Amino acid sequence: FFFRRYLWANKFKVVREIVDDKAGFLWYGTDYGLIKYDGEKFTRYSEKDGLQDGEIWGLTIDKNGLIWVGSTSGVSHFDGKKFTPFLLPEIKVENPKPMLSDKLVFKFLEDRNGTMWFATDGNGIFKYNKDEFIHLTDKNGLTDNNASDILEDKQGNIWLATDGYGIYKFDGKTFTNYSKKEGLTDPMVWSM
């Protein structure tokens, strides 16, 4: 094995997400925009190209090849040609406590049924399927509305990482919390 170091003119310092598409290209969500690597060269996408914000936190590619981008200014998706803003419902939670922005989506998940999940900074969780949104918050059993990561297990349960309240398992009806009492060494979980 060998590693090759690539420098992007020392422009970005943080890579938060890396995904690969069906063509084998790598996509990087950075603090300097969306970067595509085709195996030979890097291409940067920024606000000039239609991206809402260059401060990218969340990045995924769905089953149809659509690239979803979560930034401090909201969500966009990219079809390979243009960025389209994707507006989450203007639902506000009581006493929001976003760490960075109430429009930020930290992570995305497309579950086995094709439903898109959005883990937000202070606005709970959104489920999106065929133009219908379901909003899950502390009123549905979460202790906190900040979710830093999200994944689906083999049984179809949705797992959430939170900033200070451990991990939650959502079975489609109820949330179960796992924290220090259940064996976590720290209730602040950023990634799973």
N, C-alpha and C positions, 0 to 999 in steps of 0.2 A: 504494500500500500504506500501511496505517497499523497501528500497534500499540496495543493497549489494555493497560494495566497493571491487574492484579487483585491485590488484597491479601486474604489470608485472616487478617485480624486479627493479622498479624505472628506467627502461631503457628508456622509451619514455616519453616525456613531452607533446607532441602535437598529438591530434587526429583530423584530418581534415575532414575525411569522415567516415560515417558508412552506410553500406548497408546490406540487408539480402537477402539470396538466397532462392530458392524454397524448400530446405531441412530445412530451418529455422536457418541455421548458420548465425552468424553475422561476417562481415568482416570490419576491421578497417584500414583505410589509415592513417599511422602515420609518424612521423619523424624517426622511427626506423624500417620501413618496413611495410609489409602487415601482419596483424594479423587476424587469424580466431578463432572464439569462437564457439565451438560445444555444448555449454550448460554445459560442464564439465571442459574442458581444453582449453587453448590457444595454438595455433600453430603459430610460426613466420616464415614468408617467407622473404628472404633477397637476396642479390646479389649472395650468395652461391647457392641459389635455381634457379637462372636464372633471377631474377628481375634486371632490368637495374640500378636501384638506390633505396636506402632505404628512400629517402626523397620524400614521396608520398603526392601529392596535390589533384589529381583527382581520383575518383573511382566510377564505376557503373557496373551493371550487365545487359547484354542485354537480349532480349527475348529468346535467345537460351542458356542462362546460362553462357555465356562467361564473364569473369571478366576483365574489362578494367581498367588499372592502368596508371595514369599520374604522372610522376616524373620529377625532374629537368634534367634528362638525356633522356627523351622521353617517348614514350608510349609502354606498353607491354599489351598483353592479356594472360589470364590464363584459361586453360580449366579444371582445377582441378588436372592436372598431371604435366604440364610444362608451363613455361612462354615462350612466343614468342614475340620478338620485332615487333612492328608495326610501320613502317616508314611513317611519313607524307612526302609529297613532299618537296623537297629542294627549296621551293619558298621563296625568301626573300623580305620583304617589304622595301620601302625606309625609311631611318632614323628610324630603329627599336629602340624601347625604352623598352626592357624587364626589368622587375623589378628583376627577379632572373635568368632566363635562356630562351634563344630563342627556346629551345626544350620543354619547360614546357607546359603541358596541365592542366589548372586549373580545368576544368569541362568537363564532357561528357553529351550528351543527345542522347537517341535513340527516334526519333519522331514516330508518329503514323504510318508512312509508312515504318519504319525500317531503315531510314537513320540515320547514326551516325553523330553527330555534335561535334566538338572539339573547345572549347574556350581556346585560347592560350595566352601566356605571350609575347605579342609584335608582333605576326605573324597573327593577325586577327582570323578569323573563318574558319574552314574547314568543308565541308560537304562530307561525304563518303557514297557511295551506289554502291554496286556491282562492285568494283574495279575502280570506277570513283570518282575523287576528284573535288570539286569546292571550290575555295578559295575566301573568301570575306574579303575585307580590307577597308581602308579609301578611296580607289579608287572606291568603290561601295557604299559609303555613310556613312561609320562610321567616326567619328571624331578622334577616337583613335583605335589602333590595339591591345590594352590590354583588354581582356574580362575576368572578374573574375567569372561570373556565367552565366548559360543559362537554359532556360526552355521553354516549349511549353504550350500555353493556349488551351482552349476548341475549339477555332476556328482554331487552327493549326498555329497561329502566333508564331514566335520564339522571345523570349525576352532575351536581353543581359544586364548584369550589367557591368559597366566599372569603371576604376580607375580614377575618376575625370571628367567624361563626362556624368554622369547620366545613364539612362536606354534607350535602343533602342528596338523598336519593328520592326521585319522584317516580312513582309506579303508575302514573297516569291519573291517579286520584288524590293521593296524599303525599306529603313530604315527610321524610324521616331524616333527622339530624344526627350526624356523627361528629363528635368533638373530643375534647380531652377526656371526658368521662368514658368514652368508648375506645380510648387508646391512642388518639392522635397526639403527637408531641407538641403541636402548636395549632391553634384554631385558625391562624392566618394561612390560607391555602391559595396559592396563585396558579398552580398548574397541576393537572392530573395525568 
